[in-house]
């Protein structure tokens, strides 16, 4: 799964990317059109605990791919360069994290001349709404012309109706992610990748001065910005950059000093993971403990297929123990003794945190 980091220039977007990925970028020779990509682990305390119990040779976290997209600058909105060079790159992502600046820095002036997080959010929202609307209008023109050329109009008529529905939504300045999509529309989404249909995580980049009231500011912002598949979280890029270079003991002292209970960056990755409708199941043993990524709602056979194609094709049963039951009874055998060890068929819908062992022929 690929998640794009987007935002106005100087919002802290690339700093966040470097912190999450532990990759140092030489920004002295970079341009605003550079794209950086890296794989990051999804932190999971459950996997950490299972690893301490089974003491395997290796631990493998679930992963996501992060893409640091070029920052949007003020002049971009008066040219086609943003649309032509950046939009197509943004469309390839499964979800977006919009980094919004809420910190003052005289050495790094804001591209709009002042700090206003709601305005900055609207700038990109408006850009994406106009981009999607432009595509839909172009598509409608083509469909209407094609309708006059063909005798088999049913297929074209379905798409024409969908595009008209999308056009009305966008003209009312409402992102497509707020719509309930039909089966046909899901196919159009996959083919055309409209940006406003993508899940969006808005990450407000605060300075350390806001640690005590960041949550309240985010709560107030949530009252202004509502919708499906969108959420807002706070983070502190400068502090997190310092934390990333510390050992565990120093990190603990530093976090206590600033009153930080858990890493906002870890929370951000987990939030993005959840926003995509993803969850994890675990496999355990002496060789490895591993978190496997699946879509919520996938059944046991489909989940087994993420491990190996043969597990899907030759699936017999899944041995299932929930993570919470494992914690309660301390071992797989303990779960068996207390009736929490189950054999499930291929239609069983996997739950987040299930520990699976796949039986196959």
N, C-alpha and C positions, 0 to 999 in steps of 0.2 A: 504494500500500500504506500502511495506517495502523497506526501503532504507538502504544500507550498507555503513558504513564508513570504508574505506580501506586506507592503506598507509604503508610506512616503519615505523619501530619503531622510537619513539622519534620525530615524525613529528607534534605532537600536536593533534593527532586524539582523544585520550581519553579526553583531556582537552576540545576539542570542544563538545564532547558528553555530558560531565558534564554541560557545559554552556547551551547547547540547552535544556537539559532535567531537569536542576536544581537538578540533582541527584549527591550526593557526593559519590565517590567511594574510598574505602580504597585500594590504589595501592601498599601498602607496602608488602602485602602478595599475590598479584596477580601474575599470570604468563602470559607470552606472548600469551598463548592460550585461555585466558579468553574471553568470548563473553558477552557483556552487551546489554540489550534491553530496550526500553522505548517508550511510545507514546508521541508525541509532537504536539502542536497546530500549525496550519498554520495561521500566522498573516494575518489579512485582515481588512484594514481600512474601507472598505465598510460595513462590519458586525458591526464594532464598531459604525459607524454613525447610522446605522439602529437601533441599540440597544438604542442609546440616544433618537431617535425619538419615538420608541414604548414602551420604558421603561418596558420590560418584566421581568418576574420572574427570567429568566436565559438566558444566551447567550452561544451558543455551536458552537465553531469553527470547521472547518474541521480539520482532524488529519492525521498524517502519523506515521509509526513506524520506529524508528531509531535503527540500530544494529551496535554496535561498534565491528568491526571484529578484530581478533588478528593481531598485527603488523608483517610485514615481516622483518626478519633480514637477514643479509648477509649470514650466514651459511645455511639458509633455501634453498638457490638456489643450494646447493650441495647435498641435501637430498630429499627424497620423502615425508618428513613430511608435508611440506607446501601443496603439492598437496592433500595428503590424508586427512588431518585434516581441512584445511581451505577452499580449493576450493569448497567442497560440501556445506559448510555454505554460501559462497559467492553466489553460484548458486541460493539459495532460495530467494535472493533479487530481487525486480523489477527494481531497478536502483542503481547506485553506486556513492558515493561521494569520490573522491580520494584526500586525504589531502596530500599536498606537502609542505615540509619545506623550508622556505626562511628566516630563522633567525639564528643568531649566539648565542651560549650559551656554554661557556667553561665547565659548570657543566654537560651538556648533550651533549656529542660528537655525531656527525652524524655517522650513521652506515657505511657510505661509506667513512668517513674521511674528507669530504668537503661538502660545500653547492653548489648544482647544480640542480636547479629545473627541467630542461629539461632532464637531465640524470635520475633523480628519477622517472619522469613520464614514461620514456622509460623502466626502469627496470620492473615495474609492467605490462606495456603494453606487453613487450616481454614474460613475464611469462604467461600472460593470452592467448596470441596468441599460444604459445607452448602447453598450456593445451588444448585449443580447437582443435588444429591440431592433438594432440595425440588422442583425443576422436574421431574425424572424421576418422582418419586412422583406428582405431580399428573398428568403425562402418562399414566402407567400406569393411574390411576383412570379417566381419560377413555377410554383404549383398551379397557379391560375392559367399560365400559358400552356403547361403540360395537359391540363384538363381539357383544353380545346383540341388537343392533338390525338388523344387516345380514346378508344371506345370503352376500355376497362377502367372505369373511374372510381371504383369502390376503394381501392387502396389509397389513391391520391386524396379521395374525399376524407378518409380518416385522418390523414396527416394535415390536411387543410383545416379541419375542425380543431385539431390540437394546436396548430400554429395560431389560429384566431383566438383561442383560449389563452395561450401564452402572451399574445400581443396585448390583450385587454389587461392582463395582470401587470405586465411591464409598464404599460402606459399609465397605470395607477401607482407607479413607483413602488410596486411590491415585488420582491424577489421570487423567482420561480420555486425556490425551496419551500415556500409556504403552501404550494398547491398539493392536492391529492392526485397522484398520477395514475392513469389507467395502464394496463399491461402494454398497450401500444406506445403510450407516451414514454414508458421506461425504455423502450427500444430506441425511441428518438433521442432520449437523453444520452444513451450510450453512444449513439452515432454522432451527435452534434456537440455534446459537452458544453451546454450553456453554463456560464460562470455562476450566475445567481442561483442555480440549482444545487450547487455544491455546499456541503456542510461547512459552516464557518465558525471558527473559534477566534474571538477577539481578545487579544492579550494586551493589557494596558501596562506599559513600561513606566513604572514609578521610580522616583529617586528615593533614597533612604529616608528622606524627611516625611514620606507618606506611609511608613510601615504601620503606624498605629491606626490610621483611618482609611487605608487602601480598600479594605473590604467594604466599608460603608459607601465609599465613592463608587465602587463597582456595583453595589446594590442599587444605588440611585440611578446609575446608567442603565441597569437592566430594566428599570421602569419605563425608560424611554425607548429601548430597543427590544422588541419582542418578536417572536416568530419561531418557526420550526427549524430544527437542526442548526441552531445558533446558540452559542453560550459565550460568557465573558468571564475572564479570570485576571487577577493581578499578578505581576511579577516584577522583579527588581534586577535588571540586566547587569548593572555595575556590581552589585553585591554578589550575584550569582557567578559572575566572572571571577571574583576573588575566591569564592567558595570552591570553585572547580579546581583551583591550584593547591588546595590545602589537603593535608592528610585527615583521616577521620576524627582524630582527637581534637585537632585545631578547628576543624569544621564545626564540631559540636559546641565548643566554647564560643566560637564566632556567632553561631545561630542563637545561642542562649543570650549573648550580649545584646543582639538586636531583637530578641523576642520572636524569632522565627521558629515555628514548631516543626514544619516539614518543608522540603524543598519545593518552591513554587514551580521550578522547572520540571521536577518529577510529576507534579500535579498536572502540568500543562501537557506532557506527553500522554499521561493516562486519560486526560480529558479529550484530547484529539483522537485517541484510540477508541474511546467510547462514542465519540461523535460520529465516527465512521460506522457505528453499529457492529463493532468487533468485540470478541471476547476470547478467552484462552482456556484450553484444557491442557492437562499435564500428562506426561509419561514419565515414569520413574524407574530407577534400577541402578545397578552397580556401575554401568557404563556411563549413563548420563541422566540428569533430570532436565526436562525440556518443556517450555511453554509453546504450544502450537496455536497459531492465530486462525480463527474461524469467524464466519459471519453469524450473528445471533439468529437462531432459528434453524441452523443446520442440524441434520439428523446424524445418528451414529455412523452410518455408512459413509455419508459425505465427509464427516470429520475424519474418519479413518483414511479417506483418500488424500487428505493433506499430508499424511505421513508417507504413504506410498500408494501408487496406483493399484498394485496387487491387493492391498488391504481393502480397497473399494471393490474390486472385481471379485475377490474371493472371500468377502466378508461373511462370517458366521454369527458371531456374537461379540458384544463389548462387555468386558468386566468393568463395572463402574463403582467408584467410591467418591462421594463428594468431599471436597477439601475440608469443609467444616466437620464432617463426621470423622475424617482422619485426625483432625486436631483434637476432637473430643476423646477418641479412643486410642490415639497414639500410634497406630500401625494398621496395615492392611488386615493382618490377622485379628486385631482387636475389632475392626469393623465387621469381619466375618462372624465373630463370636456374638456380636450384638445386632446381627441382622441388617447391617448397613451396607453389605457387599451385595451387588446386584448383577445379574446377567440381563442385558438389554438387547433387543433386536435392532434391525437396521433403521426402523422408523422412530426410535427413541430420540427426542430432541435434547441435544447436549446442553448442559447448564455451565455457566461460567464457573471455572474452578474444578470441574470434574477431573478426577484422575482416572484415565482409561488404560486398559490393556486390551488390545484387539486380537480376537481369535479369528483366524482365517485358515483356509484350506491350502 
